[in-house]
Amino acid sequence: MATARRKRWSQRVTQTSDALTLEEGVFTRASSRGIALSLKRSADRSHKRKSSPYRSAMSMLTFYGNRAGKTLPAASKRKLEDAKEELRKLYGKTPENKAAKKKTAKKKVARKSPRKATRKSTKRRKARG
């Protein structure tokens, strides 16, 4: 009995997680969009989560995919991967948005002026020899 209980700890997490109250049969939905929408609703409603709604929903989706592992059929794996993409779209976290953010971040770094030598730093350099 103890081994059966230990083997199914991930099932217990998905059913009794404090972070997200999942809808019944969320991962068995027919469409990846349905899975993503359900996780988004659960994450947005939750007040117990420790992270942003997006990260909580994505974590639960990844957790389920990882714990199902080898026993999950290829079609179900594809559906979960598609659900991740849908979740990214729903929260506006698409790769195009990330690329745009990186470009603006690089521009900000390039605008910084070189560090001017202060009196103390010049003394330190001379002391080092």
N, C-alpha and C positions, 0 to 999 in steps of 0.2 A: 504494500500500500504506500509506503514512504517513497519508493522509487517512482511510482506512477505520479505521485504528487509533485516530486521534483522535476519530472519530465515535462509537466504541463504548467510550469511557472509563467511562461510567456502568455498562455491563454488567460491565466488569472490577471495578468497585467492589462491586457486589452479589455477585459471585462470590468475590472474594478479600479482602473487608473484614476488617481485623484486629479491629475493634470487636465485630462479631457474626459468628458462624459460622452462616449461614442454612441451613435444611434445603432439600433439592432441591425446586424447583418451588413454593416457599412462596407466591409471588404468583399462581400459577395455580390455587390451590385453589378448590373449588366454593363454599365458604361463607366469609363474612367472619369468622365466629367461628373457623374453622379457621386463617385467616391470622393473626388476633390471637393465638390460642393458640400457634401456632408461633413468632411473633416474641417472645412473652413467655418461652417456654422458652429461646430462643436468648439473649435479653437476661439472663435470670436466671443462666444457666450461664456467661456470659462474664466473664472476669476482666481482660480487656484494655480494657474500655470506660472512658471518662473521665468519664462522667456516670452518673446513676441508671439502673437497668434500664428504667424507664418512658420516660425521655427518649431513650434509645438506640433502643428499639423504635419509638417514635413518629417519631423522626428517619429511621430506615430506611424506614418506611412512607411518609412524606412525600417522601423522596428519590426513591423508586421512582415515585410518582405524578407528581412534577414532571418527572422525566427522561423518562417515557413521553410526557408532554405531549399534543400534538394527535393522535398516533397511537393513543392508548388509547381504545377504544370507550366509549360512555356507560355501558353496563352495568358495565364493569370499573371505571370511575371511581366509580360508586355503590357497588360492592362494597368499594373501598378506603376510601371515606368511612365506610361501615358498619363496616369493620374498625377504623377509628380510634375510633369510638364503643365498640365491643366492648373495645378495648384500655383505654380510659378506665374502663370498668366493671370490668375485671379488676384494675386497679390502684387502684380506688376514687377515681378522679379525675373523678367526674361533676359537672356544673354545680351540682347541689344541694349537694354538699360544699363547693364553692368559695363559694357564697352564704353558707353557715353560717360558714365561716372569716372572710369579710369582716365579717359582723355582729359576731362576737366581737372582731375587730380594731378595729372602730369603737368598741365599748364600752370597750375598753382605752384608746383615745386620749381618749375623753370623760372618763374618770376622772382624768386627770392634773390636778394642781393648777396654777394659774397660777404663772409664775416670779416669785419674790420678788426685789425689787431688792436688790442687795448694795451695799456701800459703794463698791466699785470702779466698778460700772456707773453709780451715781449721779454719781460724780466725772466719768466719761467724758461723760455726758449734759450736765453743766454746762459741761465744757470745749468741747464742740461748739457750744454756744450756743443 
